[in-house]
Amino acid sequence: FRAAEMSYKRRSWREAIREFRAFITEYRTVPQAGPYRVKAAYFIADSFKKQRSDRDYFRALESVISEFQTSGEKAGSLSAEYAAEARFRLVDRDMEAMERFEIGGKAKQITKQIEDGARRVAELEKNYKTVTAYRRPEWTVAAHYRIGYAYELLAKAMLDSEPPTDTEQIIIGSLPPDVRNELKRMPAAQRR
């Protein structure tokens, strides 16, 4: 482990990845190596991040969680810190889409968009709550913050939306038939 860690500290990312993988493979069945396997998996993920290889980085984060689950380490342990961060980073990818969420269009479209936004927020909340199972204070607080932020983004999208483009038709449709017929005969300029 220490030899691989030296490569990591020298910023020899490819070498560190290769050596940490070899360590994990060699010590997979040694119970006392559990915490080191988790840390090695974390360093692999971080090495990919430093190389700006997002696809490999997120795949490696999954390995951190997997190593934690097989390590025998308990929630609240130092190894759980690595797993909690990995889980948080994986869930956090979906927050970018929520940050771009907008509402607009006709009334039926807006209703569907609000329902979709609520579904997305509920899904984010469920996923962020999985971070709290690791019982690491920093990541638990971060997860709860992001849950609140997701609800804030939905509320902001709703408040910032323009009225439905078919508002006039909705209002006219809700009027009694005789008033509706009278409005249809009026020129558009006089209706306002």
TORKOL-4160 file (C-alpha; in steps of 0.2 Angstrom, whole numbers, padded with zeros to 4 digits, m for minus):
192
<pt num="1" X="0000" Y="0000" Z="0000"/>
<pt num="2" X="0014" Y="0012" Z="0005"/>
<pt num="3" X="0023" Y="0010" Z="m0012"/>
<pt num="4" X="0007" Y="0014" Z="m0021"/>
<pt num="5" X="0004" Y="0029" Z="m0010"/>
<pt num="6" X="0022" Y="0035" Z="m0014"/>
<pt num="7" X="0017" Y="0035" Z="m0033"/>
<pt num="8" X="0001" Y="0044" Z="m0029"/>
<pt num="9" X="0011" Y="0058" Z="m0019"/>
<pt num="10" X="0023" Y="0059" Z="m0033"/>
<pt num="11" X="0007" Y="0063" Z="m0044"/>
<pt num="12" X="0011" Y="0048" Z="m0055"/>
<pt num="13" X="m0007" Y="0044" Z="m0058"/>
<pt num="14" X="m0006" Y="0030" Z="m0070"/>
<pt num="15" X="0007" Y="0021" Z="m0059"/>
<pt num="16" X="m0003" Y="0024" Z="m0043"/>
<pt num="17" X="m0019" Y="0017" Z="m0051"/>
<pt num="18" X="m0009" Y="0001" Z="m0057"/>
<pt num="19" X="m0001" Y="m0001" Z="m0040"/>
<pt num="20" X="m0017" Y="0002" Z="m0030"/>
<pt num="21" X="m0027" Y="m0010" Z="m0041"/>
<pt num="22" X="m0013" Y="m0023" Z="m0038"/>
<pt num="23" X="m0014" Y="m0020" Z="m0019"/>
<pt num="24" X="m0033" Y="m0022" Z="m0019"/>
<pt num="25" X="m0032" Y="m0038" Z="m0029"/>
<pt num="26" X="m0018" Y="m0046" Z="m0018"/>
<pt num="27" X="m0026" Y="m0041" Z="m0002"/>
<pt num="28" X="m0044" Y="m0044" Z="m0006"/>
<pt num="29" X="m0046" Y="m0059" Z="0006"/>
<pt num="30" X="m0036" Y="m0052" Z="0021"/>
<pt num="31" X="m0049" Y="m0045" Z="0033"/>
<pt num="32" X="m0036" Y="m0033" Z="0041"/>
<pt num="33" X="m0033" Y="m0025" Z="0024"/>
<pt num="34" X="m0051" Y="m0019" Z="0023"/>
<pt num="35" X="m0048" Y="m0001" Z="0027"/>
<pt num="36" X="m0033" Y="0000" Z="0016"/>
<pt num="37" X="m0043" Y="m0007" Z="0001"/>
<pt num="38" X="m0056" Y="0006" Z="0004"/>
<pt num="39" X="m0043" Y="0020" Z="0004"/>
<pt num="40" X="m0034" Y="0012" Z="m0011"/>
<pt num="41" X="m0050" Y="0013" Z="m0021"/>
<pt num="42" X="m0053" Y="0031" Z="m0016"/>
<pt num="43" X="m0035" Y="0035" Z="m0022"/>
<pt num="44" X="m0039" Y="0027" Z="m0038"/>
<pt num="45" X="m0054" Y="0037" Z="m0040"/>
<pt num="46" X="m0045" Y="0053" Z="m0036"/>
<pt num="47" X="m0031" Y="0049" Z="m0048"/>
<pt num="48" X="m0044" Y="0048" Z="m0062"/>
<pt num="49" X="m0051" Y="0064" Z="m0056"/>
<pt num="50" X="m0034" Y="0072" Z="m0057"/>
<pt num="51" X="m0032" Y="0065" Z="m0075"/>
<pt num="52" X="m0049" Y="0073" Z="m0079"/>
<pt num="53" X="m0056" Y="0056" Z="m0084"/>
<pt num="54" X="m0074" Y="0058" Z="m0078"/>
<pt num="55" X="m0081" Y="0042" Z="m0084"/>
<pt num="56" X="m0067" Y="0032" Z="m0076"/>
<pt num="57" X="m0068" Y="0043" Z="m0060"/>
<pt num="58" X="m0087" Y="0039" Z="m0058"/>
<pt num="59" X="m0084" Y="0021" Z="m0061"/>
<pt num="60" X="m0070" Y="0021" Z="m0048"/>
<pt num="61" X="m0081" Y="0030" Z="m0035"/>
<pt num="62" X="m0093" Y="0015" Z="m0037"/>
<pt num="63" X="m0078" Y="0004" Z="m0033"/>
<pt num="64" X="m0075" Y="0014" Z="m0017"/>
<pt num="65" X="m0092" Y="0010" Z="m0011"/>
<pt num="66" X="m0090" Y="m0008" Z="m0016"/>
<pt num="67" X="m0074" Y="m0010" Z="m0007"/>
<pt num="68" X="m0082" Y="m0002" Z="0009"/>
<pt num="69" X="m0096" Y="m0015" Z="0008"/>
<pt num="70" X="m0084" Y="m0029" Z="0008"/>
<pt num="71" X="m0071" Y="m0022" Z="0020"/>
<pt num="72" X="m0080" Y="m0026" Z="0036"/>
<pt num="73" X="m0079" Y="m0008" Z="0041"/>
<pt num="74" X="m0093" Y="0000" Z="0050"/>
<pt num="75" X="m0103" Y="0015" Z="0047"/>
<pt num="76" X="m0095" Y="0030" Z="0056"/>
<pt num="77" X="m0077" Y="0023" Z="0053"/>
<pt num="78" X="m0064" Y="0032" Z="0043"/>
<pt num="79" X="m0067" Y="0021" Z="0029"/>
<pt num="80" X="m0085" Y="0026" Z="0029"/>
<pt num="81" X="m0079" Y="0044" Z="0026"/>
<pt num="82" X="m0072" Y="0038" Z="0009"/>
<pt num="83" X="m0088" Y="0028" Z="0004"/>
<pt num="84" X="m0099" Y="0043" Z="0010"/>
<pt num="85" X="m0089" Y="0055" Z="m0001"/>
<pt num="86" X="m0090" Y="0043" Z="m0016"/>
<pt num="87" X="m0109" Y="0041" Z="m0014"/>
<pt num="88" X="m0111" Y="0060" Z="m0012"/>
<pt num="89" X="m0101" Y="0063" Z="m0028"/>
<pt num="90" X="m0111" Y="0050" Z="m0038"/>
<pt num="91" X="m0128" Y="0057" Z="m0032"/>
<pt num="92" X="m0122" Y="0075" Z="m0035"/>
<pt num="93" X="m0120" Y="0072" Z="m0054"/>
<pt num="94" X="m0139" Y="0073" Z="m0055"/>
<pt num="95" X="m0140" Y="0090" Z="m0047"/>
<pt num="96" X="m0133" Y="0098" Z="m0063"/>
<pt num="97" X="m0149" Y="0094" Z="m0072"/>
<pt num="98" X="m0159" Y="0101" Z="m0058"/>
<pt num="99" X="m0150" Y="0117" Z="m0059"/>
<pt num="100" X="m0155" Y="0119" Z="m0077"/>
<pt num="101" X="m0173" Y="0115" Z="m0074"/>
<pt num="102" X="m0185" Y="0128" Z="m0081"/>
<pt num="103" X="m0204" Y="0129" Z="m0082"/>
<pt num="104" X="m0214" Y="0137" Z="m0096"/>
<pt num="105" X="m0226" Y="0134" Z="m0111"/>
<pt num="106" X="m0245" Y="0130" Z="m0111"/>
<pt num="107" X="m0254" Y="0126" Z="m0095"/>
<pt num="108" X="m0254" Y="0107" Z="m0097"/>
<pt num="109" X="m0235" Y="0107" Z="m0101"/>
<pt num="110" X="m0232" Y="0118" Z="m0085"/>
<pt num="111" X="m0242" Y="0105" Z="m0075"/>
<pt num="112" X="m0232" Y="0091" Z="m0082"/>
<pt num="113" X="m0215" Y="0100" Z="m0079"/>
<pt num="114" X="m0220" Y="0104" Z="m0061"/>
<pt num="115" X="m0224" Y="0085" Z="m0059"/>
<pt num="116" X="m0208" Y="0080" Z="m0067"/>
<pt num="117" X="m0198" Y="0093" Z="m0056"/>
<pt num="118" X="m0206" Y="0086" Z="m0040"/>
<pt num="119" X="m0202" Y="0068" Z="m0046"/>
<pt num="120" X="m0184" Y="0073" Z="m0049"/>
<pt num="121" X="m0182" Y="0082" Z="m0032"/>
<pt num="122" X="m0190" Y="0066" Z="m0023"/>
<pt num="123" X="m0177" Y="0055" Z="m0032"/>
<pt num="124" X="m0163" Y="0067" Z="m0027"/>
<pt num="125" X="m0169" Y="0067" Z="m0009"/>
<pt num="126" X="m0170" Y="0048" Z="m0009"/>
<pt num="127" X="m0152" Y="0046" Z="m0016"/>
<pt num="128" X="m0144" Y="0059" Z="m0005"/>
<pt num="129" X="m0152" Y="0051" Z="0010"/>
<pt num="130" X="m0141" Y="0035" Z="0006"/>
<pt num="131" X="m0126" Y="0046" Z="0010"/>
<pt num="132" X="m0132" Y="0048" Z="0028"/>
<pt num="133" X="m0131" Y="0029" Z="0031"/>
<pt num="134" X="m0112" Y="0030" Z="0032"/>
<pt num="135" X="m0114" Y="0041" Z="0047"/>
<pt num="136" X="m0100" Y="0054" Z="0043"/>
<pt num="137" X="m0105" Y="0071" Z="0049"/>
<pt num="138" X="m0098" Y="0081" Z="0035"/>
<pt num="139" X="m0106" Y="0071" Z="0021"/>
<pt num="140" X="m0123" Y="0070" Z="0031"/>
<pt num="141" X="m0124" Y="0088" Z="0032"/>
<pt num="142" X="m0119" Y="0091" Z="0014"/>
<pt num="143" X="m0132" Y="0078" Z="0009"/>
<pt num="144" X="m0146" Y="0087" Z="0019"/>
<pt num="145" X="m0140" Y="0104" Z="0012"/>
<pt num="146" X="m0142" Y="0097" Z="m0006"/>
<pt num="147" X="m0159" Y="0090" Z="m0002"/>
<pt num="148" X="m0164" Y="0108" Z="0003"/>
<pt num="149" X="m0156" Y="0115" Z="m0012"/>
<pt num="150" X="m0165" Y="0104" Z="m0024"/>
<pt num="151" X="m0182" Y="0110" Z="m0016"/>
<pt num="152" X="m0176" Y="0128" Z="m0018"/>
<pt num="153" X="m0172" Y="0125" Z="m0036"/>
<pt num="154" X="m0189" Y="0118" Z="m0040"/>
<pt num="155" X="m0198" Y="0132" Z="m0030"/>
<pt num="156" X="m0187" Y="0145" Z="m0040"/>
<pt num="157" X="m0191" Y="0137" Z="m0057"/>
<pt num="158" X="m0210" Y="0138" Z="m0052"/>
<pt num="159" X="m0209" Y="0156" Z="m0046"/>
<pt num="160" X="m0198" Y="0162" Z="m0061"/>
<pt num="161" X="m0210" Y="0154" Z="m0074"/>
<pt num="162" X="m0220" Y="0165" Z="m0085"/>
<pt num="163" X="m0239" Y="0162" Z="m0085"/>
<pt num="164" X="m0245" Y="0149" Z="m0097"/>
<pt num="165" X="m0246" Y="0155" Z="m0115"/>
<pt num="166" X="m0264" Y="0149" Z="m0116"/>
<pt num="167" X="m0270" Y="0158" Z="m0101"/>
<pt num="168" X="m0283" Y="0168" Z="m0111"/>
<pt num="169" X="m0290" Y="0152" Z="m0117"/>
<pt num="170" X="m0291" Y="0145" Z="m0100"/>
<pt num="171" X="m0300" Y="0160" Z="m0093"/>
<pt num="172" X="m0312" Y="0161" Z="m0107"/>
<pt num="173" X="m0315" Y="0142" Z="m0106"/>
<pt num="174" X="m0320" Y="0144" Z="m0088"/>
<pt num="175" X="m0333" Y="0157" Z="m0091"/>
<pt num="176" X="m0352" Y="0153" Z="m0094"/>
<pt num="177" X="m0356" Y="0149" Z="m0112"/>
<pt num="178" X="m0366" Y="0165" Z="m0115"/>
<pt num="179" X="m0351" Y="0176" Z="m0110"/>
<pt num="180" X="m0339" Y="0166" Z="m0120"/>
<pt num="181" X="m0350" Y="0168" Z="m0136"/>
<pt num="182" X="m0350" Y="0187" Z="m0132"/>
<pt num="183" X="m0331" Y="0188" Z="m0130"/>
<pt num="184" X="m0329" Y="0178" Z="m0147"/>
<pt num="185" X="m0338" Y="0191" Z="m0156"/>
<pt num="186" X="m0328" Y="0205" Z="m0149"/>
<pt num="187" X="m0312" Y="0211" Z="m0157"/>
<pt num="188" X="m0296" Y="0205" Z="m0148"/>
<pt num="189" X="m0291" Y="0223" Z="m0143"/>
<pt num="190" X="m0308" Y="0226" Z="m0134"/>
<pt num="191" X="m0306" Y="0210" Z="m0124"/>
<pt num="192" X="m0293" Y="0217" Z="m0112"/>
